[in-house]
Amino acid sequence: MNNYKYWFYLEPFTFLFHEKEKFVIYNTLNSVYIDCSIYDEQVHRVLNNLFNSEANYCVGLNQEQFVSQSLQTFIDKIRESFSGDIIENNSGVAPYIFKPILRIFHHPESAKTKEYNLLGLNSLLYLHEVIFYLGNQAEDLCIEHENCYKQFLHPIKTANQILTIEKYKEILNQLSVCQLDKISIIPGIIKDNALLSSLLQLISEHNFKVELILPYKIYDLDDVDSVIGHKISARILIHLPTNKDELESQMNLFLGYNITWVFIVSEDRDIDYIQSFNVNEGVNVEYLPWYNGSNDSFINKYVSSELQDIIEFPINKQKIFRRQILNENFFGKLTIFPTGEVYSNANFPSIGDITNLKLTEIVYNEVSKFSMPWFMTRNNCSCESCINKYLCPSISNYEVVMNEYNFCYLNKTKQ
């Protein structure tokens, strides 16, 4: 029989985070965030025991501990937030509460998982988006925009088209085993683009959603009708300044089409300018921040997040687990260039060439090696010692391009 008077426990849906001397409790059901730094050493000792418990989310308390006013205040907070409770020790046996611990049943390094993946096309099940860049001379691409593709999907000047339609057919047949969210295609031009037409025809034989990433220009109805239809949408990227009357006319002309007009913004006056447009309510408009190398404060303003923004809505257990092991923004995305070079992210080196490697090999190598960027978590950057690192969204391309991984910290210090 132990000498504990009470059992203190946290619910399985409640996380206890610990970094250095800090403790934070987060309830994934109601998004209650408890900063435990306001409590004394007595509370911290209890939390330390709970954190170091291997499996059970429950620790014993003796009568002497329970008389602590700080501990009682803390327990009241836990109770009122439905994050845990305290019960009397009547049986001498602690109730068993499962800790929210990440368990990887198919670890890439395990022999069982390697066998499972190599038996067939199973490694492709990790994919959820594939991006095809088609050959594009991009003669009208402004030089200052040539690196936009490292921040978001954007047309670029590419090398000559090497991949044939037969090769794309082979790739699509391999992808047919996947449950892809979508295929993104960046063709540069749509008018008289035989490769694009053939590729869309091939894709129509499968159950894939397709999104075209197009530069803004004056399009006519016939060109757009030839590519946009069932399961095919488009994002038209607009750099400012541009002819306002012509753009308004284009946006209203294609009302009812599955098109999103994406304004690339780099300063506050861009947003003010866009809001002056006179377009129908049904037109889909989106703002996309662009880091131009000198607008750090603008990017921090629109891309960074305060803690209160992050926890405004509950973050579920699965999201927190994912953020401990992989990057939600990058994982499962492949970019294939017209030369055959394959990238898991445009900011990182090529991971293979589809002309001499199977798609299954490329994906399996990326997963089995826990390679970045797919597995680039906040443990891999300056956020490593932040107690909120698994509550924050995964690292984004903006952070990679700017080489700044603590936007929340920067935001606070610059206020």
Secondary structure, DSSP 8 states (H G I E B T S, - for coil): ----SEEEEE-TTEEEEEETTEEEEEETTT--EEEGGGS-HHHHHHHHHHHH-SSBSEEEE-HHHHT-HHHHHHHHHHHHTTSEEEEE-SSSS----B------SS-TTSHHHHHHHHTSSGGGGG--EEEEE-----TT--GGGTTGGGTS------------HHHHHHHHHHHTTS--SEEEEE-S--TT-HHHHHHHHHHTTTT--EEEEEE-----HHHHHTT-BTTEEEEEEEESS--HHHHHHHHHHTTTSSEEEEEEE-SHHHHHHHTT----TT-EEEEEE---SS-HHHHHHHH---HHHHTSS---HHHHHHHHHS-TTTTTEEEE-TTSEEESSTTS---EETTTS-HHHHHHHHHHTT-TTTT--GGGSTTTT-TTTTTS----HHHHHHT---HHHHHHHT-
